[in-house]
Amino acid sequence: MVSTTLDFLDSYPSVIYYPNGDRYAGQVHISSNSTIVPHGYGTMTKANGETYTGYFYEGLRHGQGQSYSPATQRLYSGSYQLDQEDGYATITMPGINGGQRQYAGFMQQNQRHGSGRQWETSVDGQISCFEGVWINDQLCGQGKYIVQGIGYSQCCEGIFVNGQLEGMGAYTDMITGLRYNVLFSRGTVVQWF
């Protein structure tokens, strides 16, 4: 049996060099407009240093993969749908206060969307955790905010609106076990009951 060009390309890894300095190494095939595109498993290395290793479909990131941006130090490991971060993933990057931030949960169209948990560790060792349902990259609905450090551990529970606790909720001192009903406004306790 004679092997066609398409069979040959689909069976063997190839390297593609792009005019902008990008480079792809991995499985390829000929697209409907007769160009050779990433298709299957491979690694795309951008001229700016960004990398993606994982599955491609017709030149788009599609399936499980891992991307890294040296500019933001953001590592994404999870699912892609037609070049969008979509599905379950873990994202690790520097925190805003010099520590490290990690999100584990669902994504949709490059945003946190669905159930998930985000931890942040600051340089002084404090750990904060947001847990609940994310909609369009913000906590929305029932959720928790936990803060732990040397000698303290607190949990605030309630309804998140646009990423902040609002209305009636609960505050728990996790060391003593004391629990209070509270009223939140813009993420701050404004009244204790």
C-alpha positions as CSV (number, residue, x, y, z in Angstrom):
1,M,0.0,0.0,0.0
2,V,1.3,3.4,-1.0
3,S,1.4,6.1,1.8
4,T,-0.1,9.5,0.9
5,T,1.4,12.8,1.9
6,L,-1.4,13.2,4.5
7,D,-0.7,9.8,6.0
8,F,3.0,10.7,6.2
9,L,2.3,14.0,7.9
10,D,-0.2,12.5,10.4
11,S,2.2,9.7,11.3
12,Y,5.5,11.6,11.9
13,P,6.4,14.6,14.0
14,S,7.4,17.8,12.1
15,V,8.8,21.1,12.8
16,I,7.2,24.3,11.6
17,Y,9.1,27.7,11.6
18,Y,6.9,30.8,11.4
19,P,8.0,34.2,9.9
20,N,7.3,35.9,13.3
21,G,9.8,33.7,15.1
22,D,7.3,31.1,16.5
23,R,8.2,27.4,16.3
24,Y,6.1,24.3,16.5
25,A,7.4,20.7,16.9
26,G,4.9,17.9,16.9
27,Q,2.2,16.2,14.9
28,V,0.7,18.0,11.9
29,H,-1.7,17.6,9.0
30,I,-2.8,19.4,5.9
31,S,-5.8,21.7,6.6
32,S,-8.7,22.3,4.3
33,N,-6.9,25.3,2.8
34,S,-3.9,23.1,2.0
35,T,-1.6,24.5,4.7
36,I,0.4,22.4,7.2
37,V,-1.0,23.0,10.7
38,P,-0.4,21.6,14.2
39,H,-2.8,18.7,14.7
40,G,-2.3,16.1,17.5
41,Y,0.3,16.4,20.2
42,G,3.1,19.0,20.1
43,T,4.9,22.0,21.5
44,M,4.4,25.6,20.3
45,T,7.1,28.0,21.4
46,K,6.4,31.7,20.7
47,A,9.0,34.3,19.9
48,N,8.2,36.1,23.2
49,G,9.1,32.9,25.2
50,E,5.5,31.7,25.8
51,T,5.1,27.9,25.4
52,Y,2.3,25.5,25.1
53,T,2.7,21.7,25.2
54,G,-0.4,19.6,24.5
55,Y,-3.0,18.7,22.0
56,F,-4.0,20.7,18.9
57,Y,-6.9,20.5,16.5
58,E,-6.5,22.3,13.1
59,G,-3.8,24.6,14.5
60,L,-5.8,25.5,17.7
61,R,-5.0,24.3,21.3
62,H,-7.7,21.7,21.9
63,G,-7.7,19.0,24.6
64,Q,-5.3,18.7,27.6
65,G,-2.3,20.9,27.6
66,Q,0.1,23.1,29.6
67,S,1.0,26.7,28.8
68,Y,3.5,29.1,30.4
69,S,4.1,32.8,30.1
70,P,7.5,34.1,31.3
71,A,6.2,37.7,31.3
72,T,3.4,36.9,33.9
73,Q,5.0,33.7,35.3
74,R,1.6,32.1,34.8
75,L,1.4,28.3,34.4
76,Y,-1.9,26.9,33.2
77,S,-2.4,23.1,33.2
78,G,-5.7,21.9,32.0
79,S,-8.3,21.7,29.3
80,Y,-8.6,23.7,26.1
81,Q,-11.5,24.0,23.7
82,L,-10.7,25.5,20.3
83,D,-7.9,27.7,21.7
84,Q,-9.8,28.8,24.8
85,E,-9.0,27.8,28.4
86,D,-12.1,25.7,29.0
87,G,-12.8,22.9,31.5
88,Y,-11.0,21.8,34.6
89,A,-7.5,23.4,35.2
90,T,-4.9,24.4,37.7
91,I,-3.3,27.9,37.4
92,T,-0.2,29.0,39.3
93,M,1.2,32.5,39.2
94,P,2.8,35.1,41.5
95,G,0.4,36.6,44.1
96,I,-0.3,40.3,44.3
97,N,1.6,40.6,47.6
98,G,4.8,38.8,46.5
99,G,3.8,35.3,47.4
100,Q,2.1,32.7,45.1
101,R,-1.4,32.2,43.9
102,Q,-3.0,29.0,42.7
103,Y,-6.5,28.3,41.3
104,A,-7.9,24.8,40.9
105,G,-11.3,24.6,39.3
106,F,-13.3,25.1,36.2
107,M,-12.7,27.6,33.4
108,Q,-14.8,28.8,30.5
109,Q,-13.6,31.0,27.7
110,N,-10.4,31.9,29.5
111,Q,-12.1,32.9,32.8
112,R,-12.7,31.1,36.1
113,H,-16.3,29.8,35.7
114,G,-17.8,27.0,37.8
115,S,-16.8,25.6,41.1
116,G,-13.2,26.3,42.2
117,R,-10.8,27.2,44.9
118,Q,-8.1,29.9,44.9
119,W,-5.2,30.0,47.4
120,E,-2.8,32.7,47.9
121,T,0.3,32.6,50.1
122,S,1.9,35.9,51.0
123,V,5.6,36.4,51.8
124,D,4.9,36.6,55.5
125,G,3.3,33.1,55.4
126,Q,-0.4,34.1,55.5
127,I,-2.6,31.8,53.5
128,S,-5.9,33.0,52.1
129,C,-8.4,30.8,50.3
130,F,-11.5,31.7,48.3
131,E,-13.9,28.8,47.6
132,G,-17.2,28.6,45.8
133,V,-18.8,29.2,42.4
134,W,-17.1,31.5,40.0
135,I,-19.0,33.3,37.2
136,N,-17.0,35.3,34.6
137,D,-13.8,35.3,36.8
138,Q,-15.5,36.4,40.1
139,L,-17.0,34.5,43.0
140,C,-20.8,34.7,42.8
141,G,-23.2,32.9,45.1
142,Q,-22.5,30.8,48.2
143,G,-18.9,30.6,49.2
144,K,-16.1,30.9,51.8
145,Y,-13.1,33.1,52.5
146,I,-10.5,31.5,54.9
147,V,-7.4,33.3,56.2
148,Q,-4.7,31.5,58.2
149,G,-1.5,32.7,59.7
150,I,0.7,32.3,62.8
151,G,-1.8,32.1,65.7
152,Y,-5.0,32.8,63.8
153,S,-7.4,31.0,61.5
154,Q,-10.7,32.6,60.4
155,C,-13.5,31.6,58.0
156,C,-16.1,34.0,56.6
157,E,-19.1,32.3,54.8
158,G,-21.9,33.8,52.9
159,I,-23.1,35.0,49.5
160,F,-20.6,36.5,47.2
161,V,-21.7,39.3,44.8
162,N,-19.2,40.4,42.2
163,G,-16.4,38.8,44.2
164,Q,-17.3,40.3,47.6
165,L,-19.3,38.9,50.5
166,E,-22.6,40.7,50.9
167,G,-25.6,40.4,53.3
168,M,-26.0,37.9,56.1
169,G,-23.3,35.4,56.7
170,A,-21.1,33.8,59.3
171,Y,-17.7,34.4,60.9
172,T,-15.9,31.5,62.6
173,D,-12.7,31.6,64.6
174,M,-11.3,28.3,63.6
175,I,-8.9,28.1,66.6
176,T,-11.4,28.7,69.3
177,G,-14.5,27.3,67.4
178,L,-16.5,30.5,68.2
179,R,-19.0,31.2,65.5
180,Y,-20.9,34.5,64.9
181,N,-23.7,35.6,62.6
182,V,-22.5,38.7,60.8
183,L,-23.6,41.2,58.2
184,F,-21.2,41.8,55.2
185,S,-21.0,44.9,53.0
186,R,-18.4,44.9,50.2
187,G,-16.5,42.0,51.8
188,T,-16.2,43.6,55.2
189,V,-18.1,42.7,58.4
190,V,-20.2,45.7,59.3
191,Q,-22.4,44.2,62.1
192,W,-22.0,41.3,64.5
193,F,-25.0,39.3,66.0
